[in-house]
Amino acid sequence: MHPVVVEFLGLFADVVPRLVRISGFITVGVFAANVAVAFGLIRYVAGLSGYLTRPANLPDEVGTAILTTAASTTAGYATLAEYRESGLLDDRATLVAVTINTFFGFVQHVFTYYVPVLIPILGATTGGLYVAARAGIALAITVTGVLLGGLLVSGHNVDRAALADIDAAGPDADERGRRERVRDAGEKSLGTLRRIVPRLAVVYTLVVAFVTYYDVESLTAVAEPVTATLGLPSAAVPVVAVYTLDTTAGAVAIEPLLGSTFTPRTAVATLLIGGILSFAVSTFRRSIPFQYGIWGPAFGTKVIAVNTALKLVFISVTVALLLAPAW
């Protein structure tokens, strides 16, 4: 078989399972959100989320998507995309909502990755400190989103009349039967999937091809001057390099050095620096396919830029605090 064909089949085998999995999450999340809207459940959740959205000058209903992110990042983003497509939110208000989303996206990873995987590798002390640092970073970004909403979002950025199209009135105001509501939710979800999934498939394939044939390991060349400037042990360089490419492998690499070469603080700082450098890799591997699939290239680029900038700022602040001599 021709080598090009073999490479293509290998790429195809890598892309398809991931695309199917992501599309499945989108399908379930979007359908569940639309069913919740059709049965009026959104108004109950919206009441709880109002503590987040009202100070940010966003409708309570937007908080439903934000809280949904704690269960499914894909579902939360897809619901926000629905609100943007319907005209409820303009680009500025949507960016604020996405920023507020950050902590709730982190909450999901606590139960799916940090507690079952990372803490057992790093141990309770270092692992707990790492998770606490990540939680603080995510919470700081969410609070920043709320504050920015209060300053930058107004009635000009939100079209509350569009809520009528979203159909959040609830069961008492709607005489449709259950089957009809579920069917309508399915039809609405299908329209969303037809828009998102094909775009996601194209972008994801191109990105996987890029990272497959580009030497991403060269991106870690900046690790040594960074770690040296911060006074971290020389062993931090290979740990950062490994963590940049795979977070779990990075944790495994640093674990034998805990207590001898690294203290909990320097270990967490090293992993966070690896997280900063991994943005270049993770942006191509995950963020671009996901965000472009949800929003399209133009607005997806804005979301990536805002997310990356805020993470860089707050991770840098956290590293500085961890390495502060006052400790």
C-alpha positions in Angstrom: 0.0 0.0 0.0 1.3 3.5 -0.9 2.8 5.4 2.1 0.6 8.3 1.5 -2.5 6.1 1.7 -1.2 4.5 4.9 -0.6 8.0 6.4 -4.1 9.0 5.4 -5.7 5.9 6.9 -3.8 6.5 10.1 -5.0 10.1 10.3 -8.5 9.0 9.5 -8.4 6.4 12.3 -7.2 9.1 14.7 -9.8 11.7 13.8 -13.0 9.7 13.4 -13.2 8.2 17.0 -12.5 11.6 18.5 -14.9 13.4 16.2 -17.7 10.8 16.9 -17.1 11.2 20.7 -17.2 15.0 20.6 -20.2 15.0 18.2 -22.0 12.7 20.7 -21.4 15.1 23.6 -22.7 17.9 21.4 -25.8 16.0 20.4 -26.7 14.9 24.0 -25.9 18.3 25.4 -27.8 20.4 22.9 -30.9 18.0 22.9 -31.0 18.0 26.8 -30.8 21.8 26.8 -33.6 22.2 24.3 -35.8 19.7 26.1 -35.2 21.7 29.3 -36.3 24.8 27.5 -39.4 23.1 25.9 -40.6 21.9 29.4 -39.9 25.2 31.1 -37.2 23.9 33.3 -34.9 26.7 32.3 -36.8 29.2 34.4 -36.0 27.3 37.6 -32.3 27.0 37.0 -32.2 30.5 35.7 -33.4 31.8 39.1 -30.3 30.2 40.8 -27.9 31.4 38.2 -29.1 35.0 38.4 -26.6 35.7 41.1 -23.9 35.4 38.4 -25.7 36.9 35.5 -27.4 39.9 37.0 -24.2 41.7 38.2 -22.9 41.1 34.7 -26.0 42.6 33.1 -26.9 39.3 31.4 -30.3 37.6 31.3 -31.0 35.0 33.9 -31.5 32.4 31.2 -27.8 32.8 30.1 -26.9 31.5 33.6 -28.5 28.2 32.7 -25.9 27.6 30.0 -23.2 28.7 32.4 -24.2 26.2 35.1 -24.7 23.5 32.4 -21.0 23.7 31.7 -20.3 22.1 35.1 -21.9 18.9 33.7 -20.9 19.3 30.1 -18.6 21.9 28.6 -19.9 21.2 25.1 -23.5 21.5 26.2 -22.8 24.8 27.9 -21.0 26.3 25.0 -23.6 25.0 22.5 -26.4 26.6 24.5 -24.5 29.9 24.5 -24.1 29.6 20.8 -27.8 29.2 20.5 -28.4 32.4 22.4 -25.9 34.2 20.2 -27.5 32.8 17.0 -31.0 33.8 18.2 -29.8 37.4 18.8 -30.3 37.3 22.6 -26.6 38.1 23.0 -24.3 40.1 20.8 -20.6 39.3 20.6 -19.5 41.4 23.6 -22.2 39.9 25.9 -21.3 36.4 24.6 -17.6 36.9 25.4 -18.5 37.9 28.9 -20.7 34.8 29.3 -17.9 32.6 28.0 -15.5 34.1 30.5 -17.9 33.5 33.4 -18.2 29.9 32.1 -14.6 29.2 33.1 -14.9 28.1 36.7 -17.8 25.8 35.9 -15.8 24.1 33.1 -13.1 23.6 35.7 -15.6 21.9 38.1 -16.3 19.2 35.6 -12.6 18.3 35.3 -12.4 18.0 39.1 -14.5 14.9 39.0 -13.3 13.5 35.6 -9.6 14.1 35.9 -8.1 15.9 38.9 -9.6 13.7 41.7 -9.5 10.3 40.0 -6.2 10.8 38.1 -4.0 13.7 39.0 -4.2 13.7 42.9 -3.4 9.9 43.1 -0.3 10.6 41.0 0.9 13.7 42.8 -0.3 12.8 46.3 -2.7 14.6 48.6 -0.4 17.6 49.4 1.0 18.4 46.0 -2.1 17.3 44.1 -4.4 19.2 46.4 -2.3 22.3 46.1 -2.3 22.0 42.3 -6.1 21.6 42.2 -6.5 24.5 44.6 -4.3 26.7 42.4 -6.3 25.7 39.3 -9.5 26.4 41.1 -8.3 29.8 42.1 -7.3 30.6 38.6 -10.6 29.5 37.1 -12.6 31.4 39.8 -10.5 34.6 39.3 -11.3 34.4 35.5 -15.0 33.9 36.3 -15.1 36.9 38.7 -13.3 38.9 36.1 -16.0 38.0 33.6 -18.7 39.2 36.1 -16.9 42.5 36.7 -16.4 43.1 32.9 -20.0 42.4 32.3 -21.0 45.0 34.9 -18.7 47.5 33.2 -19.1 46.7 29.5 -22.5 45.1 29.0 -25.8 47.0 28.8 -29.2 46.7 27.3 -27.6 47.5 23.9 -25.8 44.2 24.0 -28.8 42.1 25.0 -32.0 41.6 23.0 -34.5 40.3 25.5 -37.2 40.1 22.9 -35.3 37.2 21.4 -36.3 35.1 24.5 -39.7 34.7 22.9 -38.0 32.7 20.1 -36.1 30.6 22.6 -39.4 29.6 24.1 -38.7 29.8 27.8 -42.3 30.5 28.9 -42.8 27.1 30.7 -45.4 24.4 30.7 -48.3 26.4 32.1 -48.2 28.8 29.2 -47.7 26.1 26.6 -50.5 23.7 25.7 -48.3 21.3 23.6 -48.1 17.7 24.6 -45.0 16.1 25.9 -44.2 14.2 22.7 -44.6 17.4 20.6 -42.3 19.3 22.9 -39.6 16.5 22.7 -40.1 16.4 18.9 -39.7 20.2 18.6 -36.6 20.0 20.8 -35.2 17.3 18.5 -35.9 19.3 15.4 -34.3 22.4 16.9 -31.2 20.4 18.0 -30.9 18.9 14.5 -30.6 22.4 13.0 -27.8 23.2 15.5 -26.0 20.0 14.8 -26.2 20.5 11.0 -24.4 23.8 11.5 -21.8 22.8 14.0 -20.7 19.2 13.3 -19.6 19.6 9.6 -17.6 22.6 10.5 -16.1 20.8 13.4 -15.2 17.8 11.2 -13.3 19.9 8.7 -11.4 22.0 11.2 -10.6 19.0 13.5 -9.1 17.0 10.6 -6.9 19.9 9.5 -5.7 20.6 13.0 -4.8 16.9 13.7 -3.0 16.7 10.4 -1.0 19.8 11.4 0.1 18.6 14.8 0.9 15.2 13.3 3.4 16.5 10.8 4.7 19.5 12.7 7.4 19.0 15.4 5.5 20.4 18.4 8.3 19.4 20.7 10.3 22.4 19.5 7.8 24.6 21.2 9.3 23.6 24.6 12.7 25.1 23.8 11.8 28.2 25.8 11.3 26.2 29.0 15.0 26.3 30.2 15.4 30.1 30.3 12.0 30.5 32.0 12.7 27.9 34.7 16.2 29.3 35.3 14.9 32.9 35.6 12.4 31.7 38.3 15.0 29.8 40.2 13.4 26.4 39.7 15.5 23.2 39.8 17.1 22.1 36.5 14.9 19.0 36.6 12.0 21.3 35.9 13.0 21.6 32.2 12.2 18.0 31.2 9.1 18.0 33.4 7.8 21.1 31.6 8.7 19.6 28.2 6.7 16.4 29.0 3.8 18.3 30.6 3.5 20.5 27.6 2.7 17.5 25.4 0.8 15.5 27.9 -0.4 16.6 31.4 -0.7 13.2 32.9 2.8 12.2 31.7 4.1 15.4 33.2 2.6 14.6 36.5 4.1 11.1 36.4 7.5 12.6 35.5 7.6 14.9 38.5 6.2 12.5 41.1 9.5 10.6 41.8 11.2 14.0 42.4 8.7 15.2 45.0 10.3 15.8 48.4 13.9 15.5 47.1 14.1 17.9 44.2 10.8 19.7 44.3 8.7 21.1 47.2 4.9 21.1 46.7 5.1 24.8 45.8 7.9 24.5 43.2 6.3 21.3 41.8 3.0 23.1 41.3 4.7 26.2 39.8 6.6 23.9 37.4 3.4 22.2 36.3 1.7 25.6 35.8 4.5 26.8 33.7 4.1 23.6 31.6 0.5 24.6 31.3 1.4 28.0 30.0 3.7 26.5 27.3 1.1 23.8 26.5 -1.3 26.5 25.3 0.5 26.5 22.0 -0.1 22.8 21.6 -3.5 22.5 23.2 -4.8 25.5 21.1 -4.1 23.5 17.9 -5.2 20.2 19.3 -8.3 21.1 21.2 -9.3 24.8 21.3 -9.3 25.6 17.6 -11.3 22.5 16.6 -13.8 22.9 19.5 -14.2 26.7 19.4 -14.3 27.0 15.6 -16.8 24.1 15.5 -19.1 25.9 18.0 -18.7 29.5 16.9 -17.1 29.6 13.5 -13.5 30.9 12.7 -14.2 34.6 13.3 -15.9 34.6 16.7 -14.1 31.4 17.7 -10.7 33.2 17.3 -12.0 36.0 19.7 -13.0 33.4 22.3 -9.6 31.6 22.1 -7.8 35.0 22.4 -9.8 36.1 25.5 -9.5 32.7 27.2 -5.8 32.4 26.5 -5.0 36.0 27.6 -6.9 35.6 30.9 -5.3 32.2 31.6 -1.8 33.6 30.9 -2.4 36.5 33.3 -3.8 34.5 36.2 -1.4 31.6 35.9 1.5 34.0 35.9 0.2 35.7 39.0 -0.3 32.3 40.7 3.2 31.2 39.8 4.6 34.4 41.3 2.6 33.8 44.5 3.8 30.2 44.8 7.4 31.3 44.4 7.2 34.4 46.6 10.0 34.3 49.2 7.5 35.4 52.0 6.2 31.8 52.1 
